[in-house]
């Protein structure tokens, strides 16, 4: 055995195999408690809608919830792929485009069925200015939890990983906010919820190269 072989042998002698699904467990450990924290913050700061029992019977509430949930789930799946050195975002942006297009179709149908005088309420509601800010606020704990998990992973494209993680956290934050939001306009959701998610993604793109460096 050469001296080089001896050095390599000593370097790898203490290595232990990584447990199967270790990364999935770490991501869950980082994301799920953070999502719970965001829910607690929502309850403490703004609270649930006072008409929640009635709201749960309305299709518009579940469409709003589904929009945010699908975005978060698709993006978190891409985050898992990006966390490995050979990973990529896969078909994420195509999937997100389909989700956005589906919500845009629903919003267009709602507008076509509504009188013109209702357009302002359906598009701007009464909370357009603070909706994206609340979404970012409720997304930050989830983003921080995901970053904590990813720091033990090995993403290569840190800006893209941060951007996609921001989309995922933004979708989760929007889902949390939807339990308080009283807006029933699908155009409102399409514009202002999406803006909140994209702003969180921008935070991820800017901070990712610094926070995810390994």
CORVEN-V534356 format. One line per field, one symbol per residue. burial: b if it has 16 or more other ideal C-beta (glycine too) atoms within 10 Angstrom, else e. A space follows every 10 residues. Layout:
burial=???
This chain:
burial=eeeeeeeeee eeeeeeeeee eebeebbeeb beebbebbbe bbeeeeeebe eeeebeeeee bebbeebbbb bbbbbbbbbb bbbeeebebe ebeebbeebe eebeebbeeb beeeeeeeee ebbbbebeee bbebbbbbbb bbbbbbbbbb eebebebbeb bbbbbbbbbb bbbbbbbbbb bebbbbbbbb bbbbbbbbbb bbbbbebbee bbee
